[in-house]
């Protein structure tokens, strides 16, 4: 590979990064392009930590002879076999020390002292080099503070000094292109985790102006945990957060699996919406979420009871109506949510569950919107005045909605 090729490969990486190519596509294209121009690459790997509630980071692999899993996410490397493997890696050696590069000419007698070098030697690789490119504090997000990469060759003479000079000049460009894509992925993750899927898409499309909203019709869900305050007052403090997380997980997963979007977590309360072209479809999706939640709750409560841990139930209010969906707040702090009388009503409907000892209540509008064949599972419990709502509401429930059922 000639020095004149460096600019060509760097320009390709820049172009692909600006186009939004995936990290795996960038690594694969980089390795293939370099190989075609004479750099004896046979294996490449890149990885970088990320900011994600579940995954610690993402890694990407390329091999000249076989198909490999081009990208994968990895979990915490702070304990167990994951920690052991991490501490035996060339990347850990670089991360823990001051060097930016480490090389092992494994085909020429260098020590096999890093994880996977023995496998590489068996596969015919002769030379291995790993690099770290560290980010300055201003370029760091969470644990994403550096870019790791390694490359290996099967060339009988290994990498030449010229080959390594080429890699040292090009890998920083690869790192920058991959970091660019990773930052966009982190932005999407943060938006989805804290705003919800649909709200995140709206914000990332540019809807971040205060007061910018649209009028939509949606099925509304508001749920709370039964006797949460009483339980939190009596349970050991170390039990409260795990308990809240466990019950939040079953509620949110049930909503998401049915196609809903969680907009707010208010202590133990959850506000969600279900949108669809047909109002009946939105209401049916909310009911599917309710059924799924009951199954998940039974499993969770059975497990917690066996462990002699506090258990509870979830009560739900369901409503349908027009709401304003968009940004509210100050110029510096906005919330993407729904507002309108219907939102107030669904929270009041949910709060009535405790008074009538039912775990789900729905408005007459919601009951009238679901398909006629499903209305046979409903029962009218009467007309009620809801706090802060002018008109009296006729409320409905499901036949199996008694607390604990």
Residue pairs with C-beta under 8 A, 6 or more apart in sequence:
1 34
1 37
1 38
1 39
1 162
1 163
1 166
2 37
2 38
3 166
5 37
5 38
5 166
6 166
6 169
6 170
8 37
9 30
9 33
9 34
9 37
9 170
9 173
10 170
10 173
12 29
12 30
12 33
13 26
13 29
13 30
13 170
13 173
13 174
13 176
13 177
14 173
14 177
16 25
16 26
16 29
16 177
17 26
17 176
17 177
17 178
17 180
17 181
18 180
20 181
20 184
21 29
21 177
21 181
22 71
22 181
23 46
23 58
23 60
23 71
23 178
23 181
23 182
24 60
24 70
24 71
26 60
26 174
26 177
26 178
26 181
27 44
27 45
27 46
27 60
27 61
27 62
27 70
27 174
27 178
28 62
28 70
30 44
30 170
30 174
31 41
31 44
31 62
31 64
31 151
32 62
34 41
34 166
34 170
35 41
35 64
39 163
39 166
39 167
40 153
40 154
40 155
40 159
40 163
41 64
41 151
41 152
41 153
42 63
42 64
42 65
42 125
42 152
42 153
42 154
42 155
43 61
43 62
43 63
43 64
43 120
43 125
43 150
43 151
43 152
43 153
44 61
44 62
44 63
44 149
44 150
44 151
44 152
45 59
45 60
45 61
45 62
45 149
45 150
45 151
46 59
46 60
46 147
46 148
46 149
46 174
46 175
46 178
47 57
47 58
47 59
47 60
47 74
47 91
47 148
47 149
48 57
48 58
48 144
48 146
48 147
48 148
48 178
48 179
48 182
49 56
49 57
49 142
49 143
49 144
49 145
50 56
50 57
50 58
50 142
50 143
50 144
50 182
50 185
50 186
50 189
51 141
51 142
51 143
51 144
51 186
51 189
51 190
52 73
52 186
52 189
53 189
53 193
54 75
55 73
55 74
55 75
56 74
56 75
56 76
56 77
56 143
57 73
57 74
57 143
57 144
58 71
58 72
58 73
58 74
58 182
59 71
59 72
59 73
59 74
60 70
60 71
60 178
61 68
61 69
61 70
61 71
62 68
62 70
74 82
75 82
76 82
77 83
77 85
77 86
85 115
86 92
88 114
88 115
89 114
89 115
89 116
90 102
90 104
90 114
90 115
90 128
90 130
90 150
91 130
91 132
91 148
91 150
93 99
93 102
93 114
93 130
94 100
94 101
94 102
94 130
94 131
94 132
94 148
95 132
95 146
95 148
100 131
100 132
100 133
100 134
101 129
101 130
101 131
101 132
101 168
102 129
102 130
103 110
103 127
103 128
103 129
103 130
103 159
103 164
104 110
104 111
104 112
104 113
104 114
104 117
104 127
104 128
104 129
105 126
105 127
105 128
105 158
106 112
106 117
106 120
106 121
106 125
106 126
106 127
106 128
107 121
107 125
107 126
107 127
107 158
108 126
108 127
108 158
112 118
112 121
114 130
117 128
120 128
120 152
123 154
124 154
125 152
125 153
125 154
126 153
126 154
126 155
126 156
126 157
126 158
127 152
127 153
127 155
127 158
127 159
128 150
128 151
128 152
129 150
129 151
129 152
129 159
129 164
129 167
130 148
130 149
130 150
131 148
131 149
131 150
131 167
131 168
131 171
132 146
132 147
132 148
133 146
133 147
133 149
133 171
133 172
133 175
134 145
134 146
135 144
135 145
135 146
135 147
135 179
139 179
141 183
141 186
142 186
144 179
144 182
144 186
147 175
147 178
147 179
149 171
149 174
149 175
151 159
151 167
153 159
153 163
159 167
187 204
188 200
188 204
191 199
191 200
191 203
191 204
192 200
195 203
195 263
195 336
196 261
196 262
196 263
197 256
197 261
198 261
198 273
198 275
199 261
199 263
199 336
199 337
202 326
202 336
203 336
207 326
207 327
207 336
208 327
208 334
209 327
210 327
210 328
210 329
210 330
210 331
210 334
211 326
211 327
211 328
212 326
212 327
213 324
213 325
213 326
213 327
213 328
213 339
214 324
214 325
214 326
215 322
215 323
215 324
215 325
216 275
216 322
216 323
216 324
216 325
216 338
217 279
217 282
217 320
217 321
217 322
217 323
218 273
218 274
218 275
218 282
218 320
218 321
218 323
218 325
218 338
219 273
219 274
219 275
219 276
219 279
219 282
219 283
219 285
219 286
219 318
219 319
219 320
219 366
219 369
220 271
220 272
220 273
220 274
220 317
220 318
220 319
220 320
220 321
220 323
220 338
220 342
220 343
220 346
221 255
221 260
221 270
221 271
221 272
221 273
221 274
221 286
221 289
221 316
221 317
221 318
221 346
222 269
222 270
222 271
222 272
222 316
222 317
222 346
222 347
222 349
222 350
223 251
223 269
223 270
223 314
223 315
223 316
223 317
223 350
224 268
224 269
224 270
224 314
224 315
224 350
224 351
225 231
225 244
225 247
225 268
225 312
225 313
225 314
226 312
226 313
226 314
226 315
226 354
226 359
226 403
227 312
228 244
228 267
228 268
228 312
231 243
231 310
231 312
232 240
235 243
235 310
239 309
239 310
243 309
243 310
244 268
246 300
246 304
247 268
247 297
247 300
247 312
247 314
248 265
248 268
248 270
250 293
250 296
250 297
250 300
250 314
251 270
251 293
251 314
252 262
252 270
253 296
254 289
254 290
254 292
254 293
254 296
255 261
255 262
255 270
255 272
255 289
255 293
256 262
257 289
257 292
258 274
258 285
258 286
258 288
258 289
258 292
259 274
259 276
259 285
260 272
260 273
260 274
260 285
260 286
260 289
261 272
261 273
261 274
261 275
262 270
262 271
262 272
263 271
263 272
263 273
263 336
263 337
263 338
264 270
264 271
264 337
269 347
271 337
271 338
271 343
271 346
271 347
272 289
273 323
273 325
273 338
274 282
274 283
274 285
274 286
274 289
275 282
276 282
276 285
279 320
279 369
280 369
280 370
280 371
282 320
283 318
283 320
283 366
283 369
283 370
284 370
284 371
284 374
286 318
286 366
287 318
287 370
287 374
290 316
290 318
290 360
290 398
293 314
293 316
297 313
297 314
300 311
301 311
301 312
304 310
304 311
305 311
313 359
313 403
313 404
314 359
315 350
315 353
315 354
315 358
315 359
315 360
315 361
315 403
316 350
316 353
316 359
316 360
316 361
317 346
317 347
317 348
317 349
317 350
317 351
317 352
317 353
317 360
317 361
317 362
318 346
318 349
318 360
318 361
318 362
318 363
318 366
319 342
319 345
319 346
319 349
319 362
319 363
319 365
319 366
320 342
320 363
320 365
320 366
320 369
321 340
321 341
321 342
321 345
321 365
322 340
322 342
323 338
323 339
323 340
323 342
323 343
324 338
324 339
324 340
325 337
325 338
326 336
327 334
327 335
327 336
328 334
328 335
328 337
328 339
329 335
341 389
344 388
344 389
345 363
345 386
345 389
345 393
346 363
348 386
348 387
348 388
348 389
349 361
349 362
349 363
349 386
349 393
349 395
350 361
351 387
352 361
352 384
352 386
352 395
353 359
353 360
353 361
353 403
356 381
356 397
357 402
357 403
358 381
358 397
358 401
358 402
358 403
359 401
359 402
359 403
359 404
359 405
360 397
360 398
360 401
361 381
361 395
361 396
361 397
361 401
362 378
362 395
362 396
362 397
363 393
363 394
363 395
363 396
364 393
364 394
364 395
364 396
366 396
367 375
367 378
367 380
367 396
370 378
377 398
377 399
378 396
378 397
378 398
378 399
379 396
379 397
379 398
379 399
380 394
380 395
380 396
381 395
381 396
381 397
382 394
382 395
383 392
383 393
383 394
383 395
384 392
384 393
384 394
384 395
385 392
385 393
386 393
